[in-house]
Amino acid sequence: MTYADQIIEEITDFLTEKTKDLDNQTFKEVMTEVELNISDQLTALEEDEANED
């Protein structure tokens, strides 16, 4: 497991706990949006790191 995977898992666990009272559809929508945002940020971070090399 990479460091990024570990961070994503920790964030997911945190959000799962904080959103446990939402109905399933709303929860899925929130988690999908969060996943997309994390993915976008990781891609940007990887691009920044590649540009530094």
HELIX and SHEET records of a PDB file:
HELIX    1   1 TYR A    3  LYS A   18  1                                  16    
HELIX    2   2 ASN A   24  GLU A   52  1                                  29    
END                                                                             
